[in-house]
């Protein structure tokens, strides 16, 4: 499986990438929160993995940061969110490898409810 998106979803995502102006603005920083924690937020994924998921959200630190630069407090809160909230509401947590990250400079995890 080369994509977690349906052909239609993959096409929409590729069109978005091809037509988006190069910008220093991070798509995750301004994304509205579905749920907010002290240091993290859950947002909707605009281009979900619709081949395998009926719901696709992302967990992102509110602060624009790479994974390597997460603070101790961000890591601690992430652990609590993963062990309590995510476990109750989602089936999978997915993190893309570096070569597949479309937003490599803002750490994020994909939260999925399977089909």
C-alpha positions in Angstrom: 0.0 0.0 0.0 1.7 3.2 -1.1 -0.9 5.6 0.3 -3.3 5.7 3.2 -5.6 7.9 1.1 -8.2 6.9 -1.5 -7.2 7.9 -5.1 -9.6 10.9 -4.7 -8.1 11.9 -1.4 -4.6 11.5 -2.8 -5.4 13.6 -5.8 -6.9 16.4 -3.7 -3.8 16.4 -1.5 -1.4 16.4 -4.4 -3.4 19.3 -6.0 -3.2 21.2 -2.7 0.6 20.7 -2.6 1.1 21.7 -6.2 -1.1 24.9 -5.9 0.0 26.1 -2.4 2.3 29.0 -2.4 5.7 28.5 -0.7 5.3 30.1 2.7 7.0 30.4 6.0 3.6 30.1 7.7 3.0 26.7 9.3 -0.3 25.0 8.4 -0.5 23.5 11.9 0.1 26.6 14.0 -3.1 28.3 12.9 -5.3 25.3 12.6 -8.4 25.5 14.8 -8.4 23.2 17.8 -11.1 20.5 18.3 -9.7 20.1 21.8 -7.1 22.1 23.6 -4.8 21.0 26.4 -2.2 23.1 28.2 0.6 22.5 25.7 -1.1 20.5 23.0 -4.2 20.6 20.7 -6.1 18.1 18.6 -7.0 19.4 15.1 -8.9 18.0 12.1 -6.7 16.7 9.3 -7.7 18.5 6.0 -6.5 15.5 4.0 -7.4 12.4 6.0 -6.2 8.9 5.5 -9.6 8.1 4.1 -8.7 4.7 2.8 -8.4 3.3 6.3 -10.0 5.9 8.7 -13.5 7.2 9.2 -12.1 9.9 11.5 -8.6 11.5 11.3 -7.3 14.1 13.7 -3.8 15.3 14.6 -2.2 15.9 17.9 0.2 18.8 17.7 2.1 20.9 20.3 0.7 24.4 20.4 4.2 25.7 20.2 5.8 25.3 16.8 8.6 22.8 17.4 10.3 19.7 16.1 10.1 16.5 18.1 13.7 16.8 19.2 13.0 20.2 20.7 10.0 19.2 22.8 10.3 20.4 26.4 10.1 18.0 29.4 6.6 19.5 30.2 5.4 18.9 26.6 6.7 15.3 26.7 5.0 14.7 30.1 1.7 16.1 28.9 1.9 14.1 25.7 2.4 10.9 27.7 -0.7 11.7 29.7 -2.8 12.5 26.6 -1.7 9.3 24.9 -2.4 7.2 28.0 -5.8 8.7 28.9 -7.6 10.7 26.2 -6.3 9.1 23.0 -6.8 5.5 24.3 -10.5 6.3 24.9 -11.2 8.0 21.6 -9.0 6.6 18.8 -7.9 3.2 17.4 -4.4 4.2 16.2 -1.7 6.7 16.6 0.5 7.1 13.4 3.7 9.1 13.0 5.1 9.4 9.5 8.8 8.8 8.9 10.8 11.8 8.1 10.8 11.1 4.3 6.9 11.1 4.4 6.3 14.1 6.6 4.7 17.0 4.8 5.2 19.3 7.7 8.5 18.2 9.2 9.2 21.3 11.3 6.0 21.0 13.5 5.8 17.7 15.3 2.5 16.0 15.0 0.9 12.6 15.5 -2.0 11.3 13.4 -5.0 10.0 15.4 -7.3 7.6 13.6 -10.6 5.9 14.1 -10.7 2.9 11.7 -13.3 2.1 9.2 
